[in-house]
């Protein structure tokens, strides 16, 4: 039995929660994955996976094996990066999780990181705040980009690196399309926005909690006419439908090409949310993570992030 390979299959099963999808992610057949997991159970003399017609989770002993597997795979990656890298030239994979509203900035960051360090291969995943926190805890992602106030409240052991401040805009169809890009309109109050038909993120998304709290503070709680967990759906619903949406500034920067739309800064209340990178505090870091953290604190990158995530004055 190849122990490391079997541990990778176990970690993949935890990620995908499905035997077939885990096998496909590992580029093996489902029977091969099942046989490897059975060999792992024989090696440790205990049941690891709850089996039925579909994946039923892990046994209590399986959870302990999984936690050890994640640590071992993490240490193996650190060792591989140490052996592959030379001074100033980190080599290896860096997995970045980001909440959906921060994906545009995570994409910019990963592209610029690879440009600066061609040996780094970033992997960017869109994740909810809860998934982000779990990924950092289980070492399945290296760094997360999300809401630092939530992280401080629910995961106080995480170390964070501030990146930008999120502002919020009402996005609607413009009276007349601009020749080149989305228009920036005058300020609008949250109470005024509440009177419009809105497409908003679904309630499990932390961004929706922020938006709902702003409407409540304005004295006008709302019921969305369309809900989605897709950030692209927010913009496209406004483009093709008769609804408006509330988008954070990083998303506004990403959809500026829609000439038929206009974005109005929302005020009263003035909502600003801190976004930052998070990593596990105190853990030994990898060569790729060290390089990423250095860039995350670089003045040139922070100026770039601010230009694509703030008040976005055209």
C-alpha positions as CSV (number, residue, x, y, z in Angstrom):
1,X,0.0,0.0,0.0
2,X,1.2,3.5,-0.9
3,X,0.4,5.3,2.4
4,X,0.7,8.9,1.1
5,X,-1.5,8.1,-1.9
6,X,-4.1,6.5,0.3
7,X,-4.1,9.6,2.6
8,X,-4.5,11.8,-0.4
9,X,-7.6,9.8,-1.4
10,X,-9.0,10.1,2.1
11,X,-8.5,13.9,2.0
12,X,-10.2,14.0,-1.4
13,X,-13.1,12.1,-0.1
14,X,-13.5,14.6,2.7
15,X,-13.4,17.5,0.2
16,X,-15.8,16.1,-2.3
17,X,-18.1,14.0,0.0
18,X,-18.7,11.6,-2.9
19,X,-16.7,8.4,-3.9
20,X,-17.0,9.0,-7.6
21,X,-16.1,12.7,-7.5
22,X,-13.2,12.0,-5.2
23,X,-11.8,9.3,-7.5
24,X,-12.2,11.6,-10.5
25,X,-10.3,14.4,-8.7
26,X,-7.5,11.9,-7.9
27,X,-7.5,10.6,-11.6
28,X,-8.2,7.0,-10.5
29,X,-11.3,4.7,-10.8
30,X,-13.8,4.5,-8.0
31,X,-13.0,0.9,-7.2
32,X,-9.3,1.8,-6.9
33,X,-10.2,4.5,-4.4
34,X,-12.4,2.2,-2.4
35,X,-9.7,-0.5,-2.4
36,X,-7.1,2.0,-1.1
37,X,-9.4,3.1,1.7
38,X,-10.1,-0.5,2.7
39,X,-6.3,-1.1,2.7
40,X,-6.0,2.0,5.0
41,X,-8.6,0.6,7.3
42,X,-6.7,-2.7,7.4
43,X,-3.4,-0.9,8.1
44,X,-4.9,0.9,11.2
45,X,-7.2,-1.9,12.2
46,X,-10.3,0.3,12.4
47,X,-13.3,1.4,10.2
48,X,-12.6,4.8,8.8
49,X,-15.5,5.5,6.4
50,X,-19.2,5.1,7.0
51,X,-20.4,3.1,4.0
52,X,-23.9,2.8,2.6
53,X,-25.4,3.4,-0.8
54,X,-23.5,6.7,-0.8
55,X,-20.8,8.3,1.3
56,X,-22.0,8.6,4.9
57,X,-19.1,10.5,6.5
58,X,-16.3,9.2,8.7
59,X,-16.3,7.2,11.9
60,X,-14.9,8.8,15.1
61,X,-11.6,7.0,14.4
62,X,-11.8,8.0,10.8
63,X,-11.9,11.7,11.8
64,X,-8.7,11.2,13.8
65,X,-7.1,9.5,10.8
66,X,-8.3,12.3,8.5
67,X,-6.8,15.0,10.8
68,X,-3.5,13.2,10.8
69,X,-3.6,12.7,7.0
70,X,-4.1,16.4,6.5
71,X,-1.2,17.3,8.7
72,X,1.1,14.7,7.0
73,X,0.1,15.9,3.5
74,X,0.8,19.5,4.6
75,X,4.2,18.5,6.0
76,X,5.0,16.6,2.8
77,X,4.1,19.7,0.7
78,X,6.4,21.9,3.0
79,X,9.3,19.5,2.6
80,X,8.8,19.2,-1.2
81,X,8.8,23.0,-1.5
82,X,12.0,23.3,0.7
83,X,13.8,20.7,-1.5
84,X,12.5,22.2,-4.8
85,X,13.1,25.9,-4.0
86,X,16.3,27.9,-4.1
87,X,16.8,31.3,-2.5
88,X,14.3,33.9,-3.8
89,X,12.7,31.4,-6.2
90,X,9.9,29.5,-4.4
91,X,8.4,26.5,-6.1
92,X,5.1,24.8,-5.5
93,X,1.4,25.1,-5.2
94,X,-0.4,27.7,-3.1
95,X,-4.1,27.2,-2.4
96,X,-6.0,30.4,-1.8
97,X,-9.6,30.4,-0.6
98,X,-11.7,33.5,-1.1
99,X,-15.3,34.5,-0.3
100,X,-17.2,35.0,-3.5
101,X,-17.3,38.8,-3.2
102,X,-13.5,38.9,-3.0
103,X,-12.8,36.5,-5.9
104,X,-12.0,39.3,-8.3
105,X,-9.2,40.5,-6.0
106,X,-8.0,37.0,-5.3
107,X,-7.7,36.5,-9.0
108,X,-5.7,39.7,-9.4
109,X,-3.5,38.7,-6.5
110,X,-2.8,35.1,-7.8
111,X,-2.0,36.4,-11.3
112,X,0.4,39.0,-10.0
113,X,2.0,36.5,-7.6
114,X,2.6,34.1,-10.4
115,X,4.1,36.9,-12.5
116,X,6.5,37.8,-9.7
117,X,7.3,34.2,-8.8
118,X,6.8,31.9,-11.9
119,X,7.6,28.9,-9.8
120,X,4.4,29.3,-7.7
121,X,1.2,27.7,-9.1
122,X,-1.7,29.4,-7.3
123,X,-5.1,27.5,-6.9
124,X,-8.0,29.9,-6.2
125,X,-11.2,28.5,-4.8
126,X,-14.5,30.3,-4.1
127,X,-15.7,29.4,-0.6
128,X,-18.2,30.6,2.0
129,X,-16.8,32.1,5.1
130,X,-17.5,28.9,7.1
131,X,-15.7,26.8,4.4
132,X,-12.8,29.2,4.5
133,X,-12.4,28.9,8.3
134,X,-12.7,25.1,8.0
135,X,-10.1,25.0,5.2
136,X,-7.6,26.9,7.2
137,X,-8.2,24.8,10.3
138,X,-7.8,21.5,8.4
139,X,-4.8,22.9,6.3
140,X,-6.6,22.2,3.0
141,X,-6.0,25.8,2.0
142,X,-2.9,27.9,2.6
143,X,-4.5,31.3,3.0
144,X,-8.0,32.8,2.9
145,X,-9.3,36.1,1.7
146,X,-12.4,37.1,3.6
147,X,-14.1,39.2,6.3
148,X,-11.6,39.8,9.1
149,X,-14.2,40.8,11.6
150,X,-16.0,37.5,11.3
151,X,-12.7,35.6,11.4
152,X,-11.7,37.4,14.6
153,X,-15.0,36.5,16.2
154,X,-15.2,32.8,15.1
155,X,-11.6,31.9,14.6
156,X,-9.4,34.1,16.9
157,X,-6.3,32.0,16.4
158,X,-6.0,33.1,12.8
159,X,-3.5,35.7,11.8
160,X,-4.7,38.3,9.3
161,X,-3.1,40.7,6.9
162,X,-5.4,43.7,6.0
163,X,-6.1,44.2,2.3
164,X,-8.9,46.6,1.5
165,X,-12.2,48.1,2.7
166,X,-15.3,46.9,1.0
167,X,-17.9,49.6,0.1
168,X,-21.4,48.9,-1.2
169,X,-23.3,50.1,-4.3
170,X,-26.8,49.9,-5.7
171,X,-26.5,48.6,-9.3
172,X,-29.3,49.3,-11.8
173,X,-29.9,49.9,-15.5
174,X,-28.7,53.3,-16.6
175,X,-31.1,55.6,-18.4
176,X,-28.7,55.6,-21.3
177,X,-25.8,53.2,-21.9
178,X,-22.3,54.7,-21.6
179,X,-20.0,54.6,-24.6
180,X,-17.3,52.6,-22.8
181,X,-18.1,51.4,-19.3
182,X,-20.5,51.3,-16.4
183,X,-21.5,54.7,-15.1
184,X,-21.1,55.9,-11.5
185,X,-24.3,57.6,-10.3
186,X,-25.1,59.8,-7.3
187,X,-25.3,58.6,-3.8
188,X,-28.4,56.6,-2.7
189,X,-29.7,55.8,0.8
190,X,-30.3,52.2,1.8
191,X,-33.9,53.2,2.6
192,X,-34.3,54.3,-1.0
193,X,-32.7,51.1,-2.3
194,X,-35.1,49.0,-0.2
195,X,-38.0,50.2,-2.4
196,X,-36.6,48.6,-5.5
197,X,-36.9,44.9,-6.6
198,X,-33.6,43.4,-5.5
199,X,-31.4,40.4,-6.5
200,X,-29.3,39.5,-3.5
201,X,-27.0,36.7,-2.4
202,X,-28.5,33.8,-0.5
203,X,-28.7,34.0,3.3
204,X,-25.9,31.5,4.1
205,X,-23.5,34.0,2.6
206,X,-21.9,36.4,5.1
207,X,-22.2,39.3,2.6
208,X,-26.0,38.9,2.8
209,X,-25.8,39.3,6.5
210,X,-24.0,42.6,6.1
211,X,-26.5,43.8,3.5
212,X,-29.5,42.7,5.6
213,X,-28.1,44.5,8.7
214,X,-27.7,47.7,6.7
215,X,-31.3,47.6,5.5
216,X,-32.5,47.0,9.1
217,X,-30.3,49.8,10.4
218,X,-31.9,52.1,7.8
219,X,-35.3,51.0,9.1
220,X,-36.3,49.2,5.9
221,X,-35.7,45.4,6.1
222,X,-36.2,43.8,2.6
223,X,-37.2,40.6,0.9
224,X,-35.3,39.8,-2.2
225,X,-37.2,38.9,-5.4
226,X,-34.2,36.8,-6.6
227,X,-31.6,35.1,-4.5
228,X,-28.4,33.4,-5.7
229,X,-25.0,32.2,-4.4
230,X,-23.4,33.2,-7.7
231,X,-21.8,36.6,-8.0
232,X,-22.1,36.6,-11.8
233,X,-25.9,36.1,-11.4
234,X,-26.1,39.3,-9.4
235,X,-24.9,41.4,-12.3
236,X,-26.5,39.5,-15.1
237,X,-29.9,39.6,-13.4
238,X,-29.7,43.4,-13.6
239,X,-28.5,43.4,-17.2
240,X,-31.3,41.2,-18.6
241,X,-34.1,41.6,-16.0
242,X,-36.1,44.3,-14.2
243,X,-34.2,44.1,-10.9
244,X,-31.5,45.9,-9.1
245,X,-28.7,44.5,-6.9
246,X,-26.4,45.5,-4.1
247,X,-22.8,44.7,-5.0
248,X,-19.6,45.3,-3.0
249,X,-16.9,47.4,-4.6
250,X,-14.6,44.5,-5.7
251,X,-17.5,43.1,-7.8
252,X,-18.2,46.6,-9.2
253,X,-14.6,46.7,-10.5
254,X,-15.1,43.3,-12.1
255,X,-18.2,44.1,-14.0
256,X,-17.4,47.7,-15.2
257,X,-17.6,46.5,-18.8
258,X,-21.4,46.4,-18.7
259,X,-22.1,49.8,-20.3
260,X,-25.8,49.6,-19.7
261,X,-25.4,49.6,-15.9
262,X,-24.8,52.3,-13.3
263,X,-23.6,52.0,-9.7
264,X,-24.7,54.3,-7.0
265,X,-22.8,54.4,-3.6
266,X,-25.1,53.5,-0.8
267,X,-25.2,55.7,2.3
268,X,-27.1,56.2,5.5
269,X,-25.7,54.0,6.9
270,X,-22.2,54.2,5.6
271,X,-21.2,50.5,5.6
272,X,-17.5,49.6,5.3
273,X,-16.2,46.1,5.8
274,X,-12.6,45.1,6.3
275,X,-11.3,42.4,4.0
276,X,-8.0,40.6,4.6
277,X,-5.9,37.5,4.1
278,X,-5.9,34.9,6.9
279,X,-3.5,32.1,7.7
280,X,-3.1,29.8,10.6
281,X,-1.2,31.5,13.4
282,X,2.0,29.9,14.7
283,X,2.2,27.2,12.1
284,X,5.4,26.7,10.1
285,X,4.9,28.4,6.8
286,X,5.8,27.2,3.3
287,X,8.1,28.9,0.8
288,X,5.1,29.8,-1.4
289,X,3.1,31.2,1.5
290,X,6.1,33.3,2.7
291,X,6.3,34.8,-0.8
292,X,2.5,35.4,-0.9
293,X,2.5,37.1,2.5
294,X,5.3,39.4,1.4
295,X,3.3,40.4,-1.6
296,X,0.1,40.8,0.4
297,X,2.0,43.5,2.4
298,X,3.7,45.1,-0.6
299,X,2.7,48.8,-1.1
300,X,2.4,48.4,-4.8
301,X,-0.1,45.5,-4.5
302,X,-2.1,47.3,-1.8
303,X,-2.4,50.3,-4.0
304,X,-3.6,48.1,-6.8
305,X,-6.2,46.4,-4.5
306,X,-7.5,49.7,-3.3
307,X,-7.9,51.0,-6.9
308,X,-10.2,48.0,-7.7
309,X,-12.1,47.7,-4.5
310,X,-12.8,51.2,-2.9
311,X,-15.2,54.0,-3.9
312,X,-14.2,53.4,-7.6
313,X,-14.5,57.0,-8.8
314,X,-14.3,57.0,-12.6
